[in-house]
Amino acid sequence: MASVRAAQTFNGEPGSSGTDSPSFATAQEQTAETSKETESESDGGGQDEARSGPGTTEEGNYLKAFRSERHHMPHWKNVFAKSRSKFRGFITLLSLYSEGGRSTIEPRRLPEEGNAKTLKPSTLTTALSTAPEPDANQPAHALLITDLSWSLINSLGPSLCLSPEVFEQHLVRSGYTETSYDDPDPSYWPTRFLPKQTASLRWYSLVRRKDIPARNERERRKLVERRLIWRRRIRNKISSPSKKPTWQRLRLTTQTNIYRQEWLISALYRPPKRDLVYNDEAGSFWDFGEGDGYDEKDDIDGTSDEELDIVAWEERVTFCWGDGSGGKIPIFFLDPLPYLTLQIDDNYDENRTGNMKHYRSHGGWRLGAPA
């Protein structure tokens, strides 16, 4: 995939031993004390195991310990927000080990069930201290983090001794919350002069965009707020064609917590066949086209790449060092592929759902088969 332009923003020195917040050690001690209190209140051995380590309780001990520092860090907005999906995101553990003079990289997904709800700090700590095979040398590890969520942050923070600044760095202007598109640039943060343990790279990828919402900033803000809903005027095909038109409701939802922005760069701009109009009185979007939503889906699938507009899609990768039992661990935070679901509700009592994905091999948006 070609790159439109690259704007590299390194915030401090990657690999620096200093943390972003001067009070990180104090907050970490508070987290450990809170965890010990939680363990002492537990009755059964199974509960003790489930609650071992900070960040595993419902309240989220890791972020809870840092709340008293928020007045010193006013830019910590996204990291403390409740994500749209509480348990979204996953970890890929890369283990590099040598055996018999040969080096091997073994990828492993954490948690293995693919559900971040089951990931605990103790699980991650155990995985980082275990060799892939009993006879193998102790491996070197690296972590790839795809998407972030409230639960994942509470597991990664205490396990790898990460400051909330690391997560905030990756979540800036990410669509993680409905207001994150307005985040100030990190160069204006009050911590901009402190030594950093992160390096962040932002770039724009060329993708071919199909004629589907959300096309502009207003629609995107509604989408990341929770969902984008609009109404469409259609004619009932089952009954008489002359019957009074009815309305169809369409709901577009993003399944990822990170959903960045796009910019139209095509010189041959073609206005969308359908455009959403915002009704201030009703407080909702309307589509006054005559066609059916299912027909539009077929039309989208049949559009050739040459008929698509080219847009610049923003992406970001953030690098930092984490502290593990075996030493420093390189960590890479990656953006997930945008994943949207479209639900169409009409008067026929038929609810059909289609999945819209960012199809990287073709460099554009694709609409999957109804589920």
C-alpha positions, 0 to 999 in steps of 0.5 A: 500500500502506497503512502501519501506522506509520512509525518514522524513525531518522536516525543523524547528518546525511545528506550529511555529509562525515565518514565513519563510521569514523575509520580509513576512509582508512587502510583504503582505502589498504591496499585500494589497496596490496593491489590493486596487489600483486594486479595486479603478480602478474597475467601476462596483460592480461585478468587485469590488467583483471579485477583492476583496482580493489579488491574484485574478488579472491576474498578480497574486498580491500575487506572484508579491509582493514577486518578489523583494525578490527573490534575497534573496531567490534563491531557490524560483524557482518552486513557481514563475514558470508558471505551466503546467496547470494554474488552476489545484488543489483543496481544501478539507475543513474539518469542525469539529463541536460539536452539542448536545455532538456529534462531526461531520466532514463534508468534502467540496470541494472548489471550489464546481464546481471543477474548481480552476479558480473560486476560489478566496481568498474571497471565501476561507475566507468566507468558513472558517468563516461559520458554516455548519449549522445556529444552529451549533457551530463555527467549527474547520477547516483543509485544504487538498490541492491536487496538486498546480498551479499558480492560486491556490498559488495566492489564498491560499497565501494571504488568509492564510498568507502563505510564498512562502517558504511553497509552495516551500517546497512541490514543491521541486523535484516534476516535477512541472517544467522541471528542478525541478528534479534538485532542491537542498535539502532543507537542503542546502537552505539559509533559513535552519537556520530560524524558519519554519512553515512547516514540510515535509515528503517524502516516497516511495510507492511500485507500480506495473508498466506496460510497458508504458513510461516514463520509465527513467529520460530522458523520464520523463523530456520530459514529465514534460517539456510539453509532451512526443512524439514518432513515431512508425513504423506500417503497414496499416491494412486497405489496403494491408498487403504488403503496405509500412509501415507508421508511427504512432505518440503517445503523452503522457501528464501528467494532473497533475502539480506534477509528481514525480519520480520512481525507479526500485527495482524489483530483476526480472527486465524484459526489456521492450517489447518496448523501445524508442530510442532518435534520436539526429539528429531529436531531437525526440524519435522513437519506431522501433517496428512493432506492432500497438499502439492500439494492445499494449494498449490491451496487456497492459490491459491484463497483469497480476499483476505477470508480472509487475515490482515493482517500488518505487514511490516518494510521499510527504506530507507537513504540515503547519499552516495558519492564518484564521479569527478564529485562526490557521488552519492546512493545509496538502499539498498532491500529486495528483495521477499521471494522464496521457493521451495518444493520438495516431495519425495515417494515418487512420484519427482516433484519439483515446485517452486513460487515464492512471491512477495510480490505487491505489487500485491495487497498479499499473498503469492502462490504461483506456478505450479510450475517 
